[in-house]
Amino acid sequence: MMNFKIVHIDETDSTNRWMKENGEDEMVVVADYQTAGKGCGQNSWESERGKNLLMSVLVHPKKVSARTQFIITQMVSVALCNTLEPLIDKPVEIKWPNDIYVGDKKICGVLIENRLEGRRIRDCVIGIGLNVNQTEFLSDAPNPVSIKQLTGRDTDRDELLASFLNKLQHAADNKRIHLDYMHRLYRQKGLHPFMANGNRFMATIVGVNDEGRLMLQDEQGVPRLFAFKEVTFIIEN
């Protein structure tokens, strides 16, 4: 069992940065507000003070090698879906590699930072921004949504955190985690628009390999393999 020490702070620039500087053992830091919350790459994360679940989780995955580190992404993504599904009367899906979507809208972003020692992972900082009780989004993010927008009700953030940590433990013990991840993939059926190297094309998601690369098959039946940031999902609102 993972026994997390939970630290609540009022404000920080980034919970991931705070954790990398202050984290110890297995810990969770939760902030009411982030001044410079990060998504993947150069993306920022908008959050109204005290409305959402902004946190970083520190774990030491002893059984995960550097080569198989994508399994952490799968565990976190499936755990988030399992946390949200009882609250939302709609399918909760994983937009590869680890955004959590309801329909065509993003409810949660994840930023996982693994620190390596040789061929093993020394530790892993899992940053999560989950839209909970915010009802108005002012940034230019194209498609945010919150639990409250979907349900019309406030959700207790502490209860949500406890539920997620419980689901994360179950995901860590799940021998079928890759199958569960694949089953929950957003746009896993049918042809959908994608963009790569400035070219738009239609393709079907075939799978995700052990290294986390997305396998697509285009309209001509040609298989194509993409690493993160090499291909973009086209979502037309």
Secondary structure, 3 states (H helix, E strand, C coil): CCCCEEEEEEEECCHHHHHHHHCCCCEEEEEEEECCCECCCCCECCCCCCCCEEEEEEECCCCCECCCCHHHHHHHHHHHHHHHCCCCCCCEEEECCCEEEECCEEEEEEEEEEEEECCEEEEEEEEEEECCCCCCCCCCCCCECCHHHHHCCCCCHHHHHHHHHHHHHHHHCCCCHHHHHHHCECCCCCCEEEEECCEEEEEEEEEECCCCCEEEEECCCCEEEECCCCCEECCCC
